[in-house]
């Protein structure tokens, strides 16, 4: 009889968003007259930019004619897109990343879950706490995380780096030396980030101890402060210790379009082995490229029109973020994030747990957010609101919260 | 210092298509006046059907308006597509597969490479020989295949099931009992397949010995003979032993659009563990769904117009297949396949190796094909031609071959 991958049996249920859905559903059934406002989602709501729509229509037409039809994409992605990425996301910031160090993918979720496959199972991972759950879950599936302790909600072989108000949400070097360090900056869910000089310390640390940094920059487009790096490759020495993952989901609203990329510098080696070569092999064997139409859509985000339209879109969401942050402050909450990221992280009042505050907000203000404890044990006592709703709803939600 | 996944170091170079490219490039440089015809590719050349183009334009427009914008897709894929698949690919053939047993993906390559992740590394795999290389390569990466023997070009822990003219290309039950059996039917590269009653024997065998069948039906649309099953679920008992993978690449020309699906029946269990639940967890953690636009394109392939247009497209390629097969026969070759698949498999003449025949065909007829040995040791002495070129080129290539 065949065997299953037993690591899957260790995974605790993924109940965060399903529990939210159940609670909201029960509330609306009991209170059909109440209008719920959802500020819990991490999904965008604004439509695709006109420049992107135009590029996609054009690409669809190309696919309808034999002379301009496109079949299998090149393994790394189309050169037109990789060149645009290298130029606009790296060269323009003084980072020496070439087009053939970029691997086009269907999104940062896939990349951040898959990248661990090219590393040994004996490696020890370190994650910020709280953080996007995919990093840990994909390592559980691979058998890298040891045993789960349901009381502490932690894994025995995972190094947790708490990021709370006590340390200003800046992860500290762990006591035990990790092999693989996941950094999501600006961070989901806290909306906070670190400065370029703080990031430089992490790069130096990784090079010193022989660790690899998996750098998830999905929220880079929301950075507004000058001292925050837009890429880890702005730091000296990052090319020998870091893989950077980027997404078009949040800067261009591509959550339903699916596009991202991974940067694996050619200078990145484990002994004599090139990680670039390994990822190329993984990419070529287990993935078949993002659709031509989608890669053309990605290219359009770098055109002058595309850039201008996306700047407006980001500004729209960041106006929501400012509205939430200001409103919460006025209502007396301690709030974090929202300056370099579309997430606002609030401390729950009066020692409420994250779930208690969820119920309170749902019942009293009919507003839905996300309990911080769903992102890791150090998220307990915090709560996430997102800026991805409409401005009108955001404003209305804050009015309700202020009235509590 | 972090460690890499050492299994990658065991992989021999993937030289098949790069060696072909180098040889063709050298030949054209030396013979700039010769016009090369390529019948080696597995990629389609006909443009997308009008019904698909129309659906994509409409979906692009939806993405440009806030009211009809689509963000993250549901984990399993949109219901409109899963319902269409269940109805047209299963219910219409008497197979009881429901929409929620279907997982929409970005293609059969990804699915066939990823599906092994939910199984234990101690499982022993069996593959037809020759076959699509992704099955073995993805298992090498996972550490399931033992050591590589460069002389025999085989892996110590892989069970090879030779499919040659001697056994009429029908795989035989292996002496050693496998845990996971990969079947690609109709087969790439041989273009041959087995009857429904022969497939039933495999289903019975798998249920008896406790093996799982990974059934890759990527070429199903090319089946022309009545006794060949279009789905493994036409066989009794397949729901308790088989996962079926399907692709839109070859029936609808989606190689650059990227869409496929996996069927994991709810009745499929390893002891008490539901494989459906495991694949759902893997899908939800390591993948974020095919683009909305692409899922609408997939739906359009099931409309009356779409079906009629795709029938024509398949007929176009199968006319090429018939042309190749007939032409090769007239030229005195032994040929196989080409009836239920777009691939023609020929026995090389005069005990030439696959690569010797490659050189001969390139130099004497300026026609490019694929050496059979690239698909496994039992492919040695065979050669693959594909029906995916234009009719004019196919005809011209065969005229040249006949003149040799």
Interface residues (C-beta under 8 A of the other chain):
Chain A: X1 X2 X3 X4 X5 X6 X8 X9 X11 X14 X43 X44 X45 X46 X47 X48 X50 X53 X56 X57 X60 X61 X63 X64 X65 X66 X69 X70 X71 X72 X73 X106 X107 X109 X110 X113 X114 X117 X118 X119 X120 X121 X122 X123 X134 X137 X138 X141 X179 X180 X210 X211 X212 X253 X255 X256 X257 X258 X270 X273 X275 X278 X281 X282 X284 X285 X286 X287 X288 X289 X290 X291 X292 X293 X294
Chain B: X1 X2 X3 X4 X5 X6 X8 X9 X11 X14 X43 X44 X45 X46 X47 X48 X50 X53 X56 X57 X60 X61 X63 X64 X65 X66 X69 X70 X71 X72 X73 X106 X107 X109 X110 X113 X114 X117 X118 X119 X120 X121 X122 X123 X134 X137 X138 X141 X179 X180 X210 X211 X212 X253 X255 X256 X257 X258 X270 X273 X275 X278 X281 X282 X284 X285 X286 X287 X288 X289 X290 X291 X292 X293 X294
